[in-house]
Amino acid sequence: KSGLDPGGAWHAWGMACLKAGNLSSAREKFNRCLKPPMDLNQLNHGSRLVQDVIQYLEATVKPILIADDDYFATLRELEATLRTRSLSLEMMCEGKIQHNSYYQECLFYLHSYGTNLAIISFYMRHDCMREALLHLLNKESPSEVFIEGIFIPSYESGKLHMLENLLETIDPGLESWGVYLIAACKHLQRKNYYHILYELQQFMKDHVRAAMTCIRFFTHGAKSYTELGGKQTWLLKIKDHLKVYLQEVSRSSGRKKMAFTFRKKMSATDVSRHINTVDLQMEVTKFLHQCESSGTSQMTGSSLPTLFGNNNMKMDVACKVILEGKNIEEGFGIAFRVLQDFQLEATEVYSKVAKQLVKQQKYSEIRQLLKCVNESGVAAKNDGDNIILNCLNEFKNIPAEDLDNLIQDMDSDENKIQAYVMCNKLRSAYLVSVRQEKARAVQLVQHVRQLAESSGDDVVKAICAQWL
């Protein structure tokens, strides 16, 4: 009469029937106020009313364990025992309650009015992980339901191995779980749970991604190559994963194509290249670890460069290796292989090294560097000259004797003249200019005279004018 929503009354009536043990009457009352969710895959446990019903039914069924000290049971426990036994509610040994009418009642309400997540969570609460997984597959629920309902509860309660065993039992190839497993990996990555991620990737036999996780274990948080030296087992694991992957690829290519849909694929060439990178990183690690231990290490960068980074980082590795040995020659061989293997801009690296050496005032080492570059066999004609010119660009205050030595080491007269001009040594620039063939010499001397005029060097200006 008053136009109020009768839902609340029906719900209260249904709950009263439940408490009285009248299950069929309760179903009828709840049918008038409970509604199934619009979207069965929504990430919640359905309406509050359904949750209340389930909570009550679950609270009513307690596992009954017959122990020797049964006669110490309190009256209330004894009463509960008698009541539940009279309803023929037997618990299964693993804590499952399939033959339990209250358990069946829970499933009735969940299947009629609950979400897939609610059903799956119910199974998980009662140690029925297999049923939860089968329900997920049957309903083709999205991966979010798997993560929330099954995966998170499994690893949080230490049951990840049990979950893995069941996934394999239901589908030995794991193909039907592919979407869910990839989602689980992404979830773990977001959470930074890399140890669980690595364990899962090994279970998935996803060797390429497992190798990538090992790279993170190797590089993450290390502040020095001494630390990396202690983490070299991860480099061996990376190699193992990549080798196993290569074996699997070669085995499957002989037979019909295998459907490794969810495992990361990579061409055999790329895998071999990565194995080569790992080998080189091992060499770099051993070398720099040794340098740090013997105290020859001087570079302190903010981040620690490894060969697993981008090209700029790889160039930093090459610089570090050249600079940190006892002398330039000691690390040059490894650095040269880094430059060759990754096709890096060699001159840029050598120039960087030379600039560092100027900062450290090790001018003889620069000459040693130029010797190594020239002897490497792949240096272009002007590489050595360009390294020196790049240095002079930034450092005008190299001592006169060292400066002369460096410029004398240059191959091309044109570059020597340019270097003398840069350092304002106009007399030296004039002396090299006049040695050139006539027409070019005239141009060069004219240029030196102009510079002398603008800088107020009357002596050189006079010499140039006289020669011209």
Salt bridges, closest charged atoms under 4 A:
GLU28 OE1 - LYS29 NZ 3.67
ASP52 OD1 - ARG48 NH2 3.13
GLU58 OE1 - ARG125 NH2 3.06
GLU58 OE2 - HIS126 NE2 2.61
GLU105 OE2 - ARG27 NE 2.72
ASP127 OD1 - LYS159 NZ 3.15
GLU131 OE1 - LYS96 NZ 3.86
GLU164 OE1 - HIS161 ND1 3.50
GLU175 OE2 - ARG263 NH1 3.91
GLU199 OE2 - HIS161 ND1 3.88
ASP206 OD2 - ARG209 NH1 2.51
GLU248 OE2 - HIS207 NE2 3.64
ASP270 OD1 - ARG273 NH1 2.72
ASP279 OD1 - LYS239 NZ 2.78
GLU283 OE1 - ARG337 NH1 2.89
ASP316 OD1 - LYS352 NZ 2.98
GLU324 OE2 - LYS320 NZ 2.99
GLU330 OE2 - LYS326 NZ 3.28
GLU375 OE2 - LYS371 NZ 3.47
GLU394 OE2 - LYS355 NZ 3.02
ASP409 OD2 - ARG367 NE 2.70
GLU414 OE2 - ARG440 NE 2.66
